[in-house]
Amino acid sequence: MRRFALVALCAAALAAPAAAKPVVVYGYPLATRCPAEGVAKSIDEFGMFACNCTSYVAWALHANGQRVDWFVPGSMDAWNWPNVARHAHIPVGGTPRVGAVAVWPKLVPKFGHVAYVTGLEPDGHFDVAEYNLHAHTRAGLAFDTRVDVDPRGAIFIYVPSAPMAR
């Protein structure tokens, strides 16, 4: 009888949907040092300009256990992230997924914009956490979240988990 109960318990556990892992978006370590104009003149640990959208998204990827080893120093303006990802054999597509990088290559002229996808809406829209989206953010040049973002014009980078350290 115990064996049957154990088999039934294991089967139920396998059939149950896996709980979604919470997405880390708060705690950007440079936030308290960011100037009012938004972008610091220093480089962060990922090779990005500190306090910029690229620095924040690089931090969010790292904080969520995703790969950050594909960044190319000097090539990481937001508009270029999809090209760098493709070169590193990281999938890129047109559908939002939680944990993906959303890229708008033409949103902020010359540089583009990146954000971290935090949620999906039933109608195909999505939610993001981001830094320094100039006129679009309620907070000015700082951290913000947006919900119900239209996917038109966005490219998504599906960054895999980082390999486990040995």
NORPEUR-V919534 format. One record per residue. N is the residue number from 0. RES is the residue in one letter. PHI is phi in whole degrees, -180 to 180 (* if undefined). PSI is psi in radians with two decimals (* if undefined). NEAR is the number of other ideal C-beta (glycine too) atoms within 10 Angstrom. Layout:
N&RES&PHI&PSI&NEAR, N&RES&PHI&PSI&NEAR
This chain:
0&M&*&-0.71&5, 1&R&-63&-0.67&6, 2&R&-62&-0.74&7, 3&F&-62&-0.75&8, 4&A&-64&-0.72&9, 5&L&-65&-0.76&10, 6&V&-63&-0.75&10, 7&A&-64&-0.72&10, 8&L&-64&-0.78&10, 9&C&-64&-0.75&10, 10&A&-63&-0.72&10, 11&A&-66&-0.70&9, 12&A&-65&-0.68&8, 13&L&-71&-0.55&8, 14&A&-79&-0.42&7, 15&A&-70&2.48&8, 16&P&-66&2.48&5, 17&A&-69&2.43&6, 18&A&-70&2.37&6, 19&A&-69&2.36&8, 20&K&-72&2.31&10, 21&P&-63&2.53&8, 22&V&-92&2.26&17, 23&V&-87&2.09&17, 24&V&-132&-0.24&20, 25&Y&-103&2.58&11, 26&G&112&0.23&9, 27&Y&-52&2.01&22, 28&P&-68&-0.30&11, 29&L&-93&-0.08&17, 30&A&-55&-0.69&14, 31&T&-74&-0.22&6, 32&R&-106&0.05&10, 33&C&-77&2.34&21, 34&P&-72&2.84&11, 35&A&-59&-0.56&7, 36&E&-77&-0.10&10, 37&G&103&-0.79&18, 38&V&-111&2.16&18, 39&A&-80&2.78&16, 40&K&-92&0.33&8, 41&S&-115&2.88&11, 42&I&-105&2.38&12, 43&D&-85&-3.07&19, 44&E&-67&-0.26&13, 45&F&-100&0.04&18, 46&G&85&0.27&16, 47&M&-103&2.75&22, 48&F&-67&2.17&18, 49&A&-58&2.54&22, 50&C&71&0.26&25, 51&N&-103&2.90&25, 52&C&-60&-0.64&27, 53&T&-68&-0.68&27, 54&S&-64&-0.79&27, 55&Y&-61&-0.83&27, 56&V&-67&-0.65&31, 57&A&-60&-0.76&24, 58&W&-63&-0.78&25, 59&A&-62&-0.73&29, 60&L&-59&-0.88&23, 61&H&-61&-0.79&15, 62&A&-63&-0.45&16, 63&N&-99&0.22&19, 64&G&75&0.44&13, 65&Q&-103&2.80&20, 66&R&-63&2.41&16, 67&V&-130&0.18&16, 68&D&-82&0.03&8, 69&W&-98&-0.04&17, 70&F&-69&2.47&19, 71&V&-114&1.98&12, 72&P&-53&2.34&9, 73&G&83&-0.06&8, 74&S&-121&0.27&12, 75&M&-107&0.52&22, 76&D&-60&2.55&18, 77&A&-54&-0.71&23, 78&W&-60&-0.41&20, 79&N&-96&-0.09&17, 80&W&-56&-0.77&27, 81&P&-60&-0.67&20, 82&N&-65&-0.77&15, 83&V&-65&-0.71&16, 84&A&-62&-0.82&22, 85&R&-59&-0.73&12, 86&H&-61&-0.55&11, 87&A&-90&0.15&14, 88&H&64&0.59&8, 89&I&-98&2.25&18, 90&P&-63&2.52&13, 91&V&-132&2.48&17, 92&G&-159&-2.95&12, 93&G&-110&0.14&9, 94&T&-116&2.23&12, 95&P&-68&2.55&21, 96&R&-141&2.55&14, 97&V&-61&2.31&15, 98&G&92&-0.08&18, 99&A&-83&2.82&25, 100&V&-95&2.20&27, 101&A&-94&2.25&25, 102&V&-122&2.27&25, 103&W&-116&1.64&19, 104&P&-61&-0.50&19, 105&K&-112&0.06&10, 106&L&-65&-0.83&19, 107&V&-111&1.84&18, 108&P&-48&2.41&7, 109&K&84&-0.74&8, 110&F&-106&-0.56&17, 111&G&80&-3.00&20, 112&H&-150&2.49&24, 113&V&-125&2.64&33, 114&A&-146&2.88&29, 115&Y&-104&2.18&29, 116&V&-77&2.16&25, 117&T&-112&-0.28&23, 118&G&-164&2.84&17, 119&L&-122&2.48&14, 120&E&-102&2.63&14, 121&P&-59&-0.47&5, 122&D&-89&0.14&9, 123&G&97&-0.19&11, 124&H&-74&3.04&16, 125&F&-149&2.97&25, 126&D&-115&2.62&21, 127&V&-138&2.80&24, 128&A&-117&2.45&21, 129&E&-157&3.00&24, 130&Y&-132&2.36&29, 131&N&60&0.89&24, 132&L&-93&1.09&22, 133&H&11&-1.87&12, 134&A&-71&-0.30&6, 135&H&-85&-0.22&13, 136&T&-97&2.46&17, 137&R&-69&-0.45&8, 138&A&-94&0.08&11, 139&G&79&-2.48&13, 140&L&-88&1.44&18, 141&A&-165&-2.99&18, 142&F&-67&2.52&17, 143&D&-156&2.82&17, 144&T&-123&2.60&17, 145&R&-132&2.57&17, 146&V&-120&2.74&11, 147&D&61&0.77&10, 148&V&-80&2.33&20, 149&D&-74&2.26&11, 150&P&-75&-0.16&17, 151&R&-61&2.32&9, 152&G&87&-0.11&11, 153&A&-99&2.60&23, 154&I&-118&2.46&21, 155&F&-115&2.36&21, 156&I&-108&2.14&25, 157&Y&-98&1.42&17, 158&V&-75&2.13&24, 159&P&-75&2.95&13, 160&S&-63&2.61&10, 161&A&-74&2.55&14, 162&P&-63&2.58&8, 163&M&-70&2.40&6, 164&A&-71&2.51&4, 165&R&-98&*&3
